[in-house]
Amino acid sequence: MPGEPLDTRTTAVFVGPTEDRESLAIRWLDGHVSTYAPRYLRLQCPCAGCIEEMSGRRLLRPGDVPEDVYIRAIRYVGRYALHFDFSDGHGTGIYPFELLRELCICGEC
């Protein structure tokens, strides 16, 4: 809503590849940088095809995701989320920035 203060923990100011181009980096408004391996993001997909909607049970089996999966395209969903097209053909998940911050695996988070 206009005029509301931004949540510095979940407002992305940069989304792009890491220097080695192996992972995705997100720099947040609070200065923190999160990095995500593409396979890790693919395994965390929140779509209804990967998580059973009613129970929350994970349907996606890790063995079904190639070790070398990569992100082919990234699109913003409004100002609140990202959508990824993965090299394994999957592309239905919407990853809200709040979820992405929760998925950061660094020691600080």
C-alpha positions in Angstrom: 0.0 0.0 0.0 1.4 3.4 -0.9 3.0 5.2 2.0 3.8 2.1 4.0 7.4 1.8 5.2 9.4 -0.8 3.3 10.5 -4.0 5.2 14.2 -3.7 4.8 14.6 -7.5 5.3 12.4 -8.5 2.4 12.8 -5.7 -0.1 15.2 -6.8 -2.8 17.5 -4.1 -4.3 19.5 -6.5 -6.6 18.6 -9.8 -8.1 21.2 -11.5 -10.3 23.9 -14.0 -10.7 26.8 -14.3 -8.3 30.3 -13.4 -9.7 31.0 -17.1 -10.6 27.5 -17.2 -12.3 26.8 -20.5 -10.4 24.2 -19.2 -8.0 21.6 -16.5 -7.6 22.3 -13.5 -5.4 19.8 -11.2 -3.8 20.9 -8.0 -2.0 18.3 -6.9 0.4 17.5 -3.3 1.5 19.0 -4.0 4.9 22.4 -4.7 3.2 22.4 -8.5 3.6 23.2 -10.6 0.5 21.6 -14.0 0.2 22.9 -16.6 -2.3 21.0 -19.6 -3.5 22.1 -22.6 -5.6 19.6 -23.2 -8.4 18.9 -26.8 -7.3 18.2 -25.6 -3.7 15.6 -23.1 -5.0 14.1 -25.7 -7.3 13.7 -28.2 -4.4 12.0 -25.4 -2.3 9.4 -24.7 -5.0 6.2 -23.7 -3.2 3.8 -24.4 -6.2 0.8 -26.8 -5.9 2.6 -29.4 -8.0 5.5 -29.5 -5.6 3.6 -29.2 -2.3 0.2 -30.7 -1.5 -2.0 -27.7 -1.0 -4.1 -29.0 1.9 -1.5 -30.8 4.0 1.6 -28.9 3.0 3.3 -32.3 2.4 6.2 -32.0 -0.1 5.4 -33.9 -3.3 8.6 -33.2 -5.2 11.2 -35.9 -4.7 14.8 -34.7 -4.7 15.9 -37.5 -7.0 13.6 -36.1 -9.7 15.6 -32.8 -9.8 18.8 -33.0 -11.8 22.0 -32.0 -9.9 22.9 -29.6 -12.7 19.5 -27.8 -12.9 19.9 -24.1 -13.5 17.7 -21.0 -13.8 16.9 -20.1 -17.4 14.8 -17.0 -16.6 13.7 -14.8 -13.7 10.7 -12.6 -13.7 9.3 -10.3 -11.1 5.8 -10.9 -9.9 4.6 -7.5 -8.9 6.9 -6.1 -6.2 6.5 -9.0 -3.9 8.0 -12.1 -5.5 10.1 -13.8 -8.2 9.2 -16.5 -10.7 11.9 -18.8 -12.0 12.0 -20.9 -15.2 14.2 -23.9 -14.5 16.2 -25.9 -17.0 14.2 -29.1 -16.1 11.1 -27.5 -17.6 9.5 -26.5 -14.3 8.2 -22.9 -14.1 5.0 -22.7 -12.0 6.4 -21.6 -8.6 6.1 -18.0 -7.3 8.7 -17.3 -4.6 7.6 -14.4 -2.4 10.5 -12.3 -1.1 9.6 -13.2 2.4 10.0 -16.9 1.5 13.3 -16.2 -0.2 14.7 -14.4 2.9 13.5 -17.4 5.0 15.3 -19.7 2.7 18.7 -18.0 3.1 21.0 -20.5 4.6 23.8 -18.3 5.8 24.8 -18.3 9.5 23.5 -14.8 10.0 19.9 -15.7 8.9 
